[in-house]
């Protein structure tokens, strides 16, 4: 194995580890900043709740009390929730595709 192959494998391993750490961090943040059904939320939390939708969706399989969207919210929350959903889903898809590309031996760029 030459030095270039070793660098590619190290880069691939770093990419996978980094991607898994980011996904794990998002799940932890979704657990810490859970949605309280008795509280009304504004635009900022709407963007965060939307971005954490994929993580909350996964967590909802294990805990039925996990909400995907706050039942009490403002119109701004709703708008920013959708913006967050688009960004969050795009981020998860991009990260998962990077991991798949690395495992298949392609370029991770």
C-alpha positions as CSV (number, residue, x, y, z in Angstrom):
1,X,0.0,0.0,0.0
2,X,1.5,3.3,-1.0
3,X,1.3,6.6,0.8
4,X,-1.4,8.0,-1.5
5,X,-3.7,5.0,-0.7
6,X,-3.1,5.5,3.0
7,X,-4.0,9.2,2.8
8,X,-7.2,8.3,0.9
9,X,-8.2,5.8,3.5
10,X,-7.4,8.2,6.3
11,X,-9.4,10.9,4.6
12,X,-12.3,8.5,4.1
13,X,-12.2,7.4,7.7
14,X,-12.1,11.0,8.9
15,X,-15.1,11.9,6.7
16,X,-17.1,9.0,8.1
17,X,-16.2,9.7,11.7
18,X,-17.0,13.4,11.2
19,X,-20.3,12.7,9.6
20,X,-21.3,10.3,12.4
21,X,-20.3,12.8,15.0
22,X,-22.4,15.5,13.4
23,X,-25.5,13.2,13.2
24,X,-25.0,12.1,16.8
25,X,-24.7,15.7,17.9
26,X,-27.9,16.6,16.2
27,X,-29.7,13.7,17.9
28,X,-28.4,14.9,21.3
29,X,-29.5,18.4,20.6
30,X,-32.9,17.2,19.6
31,X,-33.1,15.4,23.0
32,X,-31.9,18.4,25.0
33,X,-34.2,20.9,23.2
34,X,-37.3,18.7,23.1
35,X,-40.7,20.2,22.2
36,X,-42.9,21.1,25.1
37,X,-46.6,20.7,24.0
38,X,-47.7,23.3,26.6
39,X,-45.4,26.0,25.4
40,X,-45.9,28.4,22.5
41,X,-42.8,28.8,20.3
42,X,-41.7,31.6,17.9
43,X,-39.7,31.7,14.7
44,X,-36.2,30.9,16.2
45,X,-37.3,27.6,17.8
46,X,-39.3,26.9,14.6
47,X,-36.1,26.9,12.6
48,X,-34.4,24.6,15.1
49,X,-37.4,22.2,15.5
50,X,-37.6,22.0,11.7
51,X,-33.9,21.3,11.3
52,X,-34.1,18.5,13.9
53,X,-37.1,16.9,12.3
54,X,-35.1,13.9,11.0
55,X,-33.6,13.3,14.4
56,X,-37.0,13.7,16.1
57,X,-38.6,11.4,13.6
58,X,-36.0,8.7,14.4
59,X,-36.4,9.3,18.2
60,X,-40.2,9.1,17.8
61,X,-39.9,5.4,16.9
62,X,-38.5,4.7,20.4
63,X,-40.5,7.3,22.4
64,X,-44.0,8.2,21.4
65,X,-43.9,11.4,23.4
66,X,-41.4,13.0,21.0
67,X,-43.1,15.6,18.9
68,X,-42.1,16.6,15.4
69,X,-43.7,20.0,15.5
70,X,-45.0,22.2,18.4
71,X,-48.8,22.1,18.7
72,X,-48.8,25.8,20.0
73,X,-46.9,28.0,17.6
74,X,-47.0,31.3,15.8
75,X,-47.2,31.9,12.1
76,X,-43.5,32.7,12.0
77,X,-42.7,29.4,13.7
78,X,-44.6,27.6,11.0
79,X,-42.7,29.4,8.2
80,X,-39.3,28.9,9.8
81,X,-40.1,25.3,10.7
82,X,-40.5,24.5,7.0
83,X,-37.3,26.4,6.2
84,X,-35.6,24.3,8.9
85,X,-37.1,21.1,7.5
86,X,-35.7,21.7,4.1
87,X,-32.3,22.5,5.5
88,X,-32.3,19.7,8.0
89,X,-33.4,17.0,5.5
90,X,-31.0,18.3,2.9
91,X,-28.2,18.1,5.5
92,X,-29.0,14.5,6.5
93,X,-29.3,13.4,2.9
94,X,-25.9,15.1,2.0
95,X,-24.2,13.5,5.0
96,X,-25.6,10.0,4.3
97,X,-24.6,10.3,0.7
98,X,-21.0,11.3,1.7
99,X,-20.8,8.2,3.9
100,X,-22.1,6.0,1.1
101,X,-19.6,7.4,-1.4
102,X,-16.7,6.9,1.0
103,X,-17.7,3.3,1.7
104,X,-18.0,2.6,-2.0
105,X,-14.5,3.9,-2.6
106,X,-15.3,7.1,-4.5
107,X,-14.2,10.6,-3.9
108,X,-15.7,12.4,-0.8
109,X,-15.6,15.8,-2.4
